[in-house]
Amino acid sequence: MFEDEMIFEDEPSGNDIVFEGDADPSGGAFFPDNALFNGMPAFVMLFFVIVIGIFLFSIFKGISTWSKNEQSPRLSVKAKITGKRTNVQHHNSHAHEHHHSHTSTTYYVTFQFESTDRSEFTVSGSEYGKLAEGDEGMLTFQGTRFLDFQRNPSKEHTDA
């Protein structure tokens, strides 16, 4: 054998040698050819399907509750206010060095009926302010929808 002659057991193919900067059809170092990156479009699609599903479920649930309330009879029953609570939610957003903050409050009132059953209703802020724990009167509601509460005149107002 001569010194400047190289002997290979197998002939090298052009695919075996990749030089830095050459195009690599498998994605190379920036986009490795593995399951994570091959499954990325499916993952993104699954994410959007889940988000859209949650959105559609929320709409369906809202329409279903509204329909059920519309089909329920309007009832007026004697009731006593046994509790009041609020749920305050803070919403913050940052966009291009601008800070926006929004707060929303949901008001709830719990009524106890003569049968000792209790129901909690969402009420408006103005209605919430008019009602006090211990007030007794006639509650009017339809399904899960609060309609009105007419307080019994208190003894303090009738004595004067």
C-alpha positions in Angstrom: 0.0 0.0 0.0 1.0 3.5 -0.7 1.1 6.1 2.0 -1.0 8.7 0.2 -3.6 6.1 -0.8 -6.7 5.8 1.6 -8.6 2.6 1.9 -12.3 2.7 3.1 -14.2 -0.4 4.0 -17.4 1.3 2.8 -17.6 4.1 0.3 -18.5 7.4 2.1 -21.7 9.0 0.9 -22.3 12.7 0.7 -25.0 12.3 3.4 -22.5 11.2 6.1 -20.6 14.4 6.2 -22.3 17.6 7.1 -20.2 20.8 7.3 -21.2 23.7 9.4 -23.4 26.1 7.4 -24.7 23.4 5.1 -28.4 23.0 4.8 -29.7 20.0 6.7 -33.1 18.7 5.6 -33.9 17.4 9.0 -33.7 20.8 10.6 -30.2 20.7 11.9 -29.3 22.2 15.3 -32.0 24.9 15.2 -34.9 22.4 14.5 -33.9 19.0 15.7 -35.8 16.1 14.1 -37.6 14.7 17.2 -41.1 14.1 18.5 -41.4 17.4 20.3 -41.0 19.5 17.2 -42.9 17.1 14.9 -45.9 17.2 17.3 -45.9 21.0 17.7 -48.6 21.7 15.1 -50.8 19.0 16.7 -50.1 20.5 20.2 -51.1 24.0 19.0 -54.2 22.7 17.3 -55.2 20.8 20.4 -54.7 24.0 22.5 -57.0 25.9 20.2 -59.6 23.1 20.2 -59.6 23.1 24.0 -59.9 26.9 24.2 -62.7 27.0 21.7 -64.4 24.1 23.5 -64.3 25.9 26.8 -65.7 29.0 25.1 -68.5 27.1 23.5 -69.3 25.2 26.7 -69.6 28.6 28.6 -72.0 29.9 26.0 -74.1 26.7 26.0 -74.2 26.7 29.9 -75.3 30.4 29.9 -78.0 29.8 27.4 -79.1 26.6 29.2 -79.4 28.5 32.5 -81.3 31.4 30.9 -83.7 28.9 29.2 -84.3 27.0 32.5 -85.0 30.3 34.3 -87.4 31.4 31.6 -89.4 28.1 31.9 -89.5 28.2 35.7 -92.5 29.8 37.5 -92.2 33.1 39.2 -92.5 32.4 42.9 -93.1 34.8 45.8 -92.4 33.4 49.2 -91.7 34.6 52.8 -88.0 34.7 53.4 -85.4 36.1 55.7 -82.0 37.4 54.7 -79.4 35.3 56.5 -76.2 36.3 54.7 -74.5 38.7 52.3 -71.2 38.4 50.5 -69.2 39.9 47.7 -66.7 38.5 45.2 -64.2 41.1 44.0 -62.1 40.3 41.0 -59.1 42.4 39.9 -58.1 42.4 36.3 -54.7 43.8 35.3 -53.2 44.2 31.9 -49.9 45.7 30.6 -49.6 47.0 27.1 -46.7 49.0 25.8 -45.8 50.6 29.1 -49.4 51.3 29.9 -51.0 49.7 33.0 -54.7 49.1 33.0 -56.6 47.9 36.0 -60.2 46.9 36.2 -62.2 45.6 39.2 -65.5 43.8 39.1 -67.7 43.0 42.0 -70.4 40.4 42.2 -73.0 40.7 45.0 -74.7 37.7 46.6 -77.5 37.5 49.2 -78.6 34.3 51.0 -82.3 33.9 51.8 -83.8 31.4 54.2 -87.4 30.2 53.6 -90.0 29.2 56.2 -89.1 25.6 55.4 -85.5 26.4 56.6 -84.2 25.8 53.0 -81.7 28.4 51.8 -80.9 29.9 48.4 -78.3 32.3 47.4 -79.0 34.8 44.6 -76.8 37.2 42.6 -78.2 40.7 43.0 -77.3 44.1 41.6 -75.1 46.5 43.6 -77.9 48.9 44.3 -80.2 46.0 45.5 -77.3 44.7 47.7 -77.0 48.1 49.4 -80.8 48.2 50.2 -80.8 44.7 51.9 -79.6 43.9 55.4 -79.0 40.6 57.2 -82.1 39.9 59.3 -84.6 41.6 57.0 -87.8 39.6 56.5 -90.3 40.0 53.7 -91.5 38.5 50.4 -88.8 37.2 48.0 -89.8 37.0 44.3 -87.6 34.8 42.1 -87.7 32.7 38.9 -85.4 29.7 38.9 -82.0 31.0 39.9 -82.8 34.6 39.0 -83.5 37.1 41.8 -86.4 39.4 40.9 -87.4 41.4 44.0 -87.5 41.5 47.8 -90.2 43.5 49.5 -89.2 44.0 53.1 -91.9 43.8 55.9 -92.4 47.1 57.6 -90.3 47.1 60.7 -91.7 47.9 64.1 -89.4 50.9 64.4 -91.2 52.6 61.5 -94.7 51.8 62.6 -94.2 53.1 66.2 -93.4 56.7 65.0 
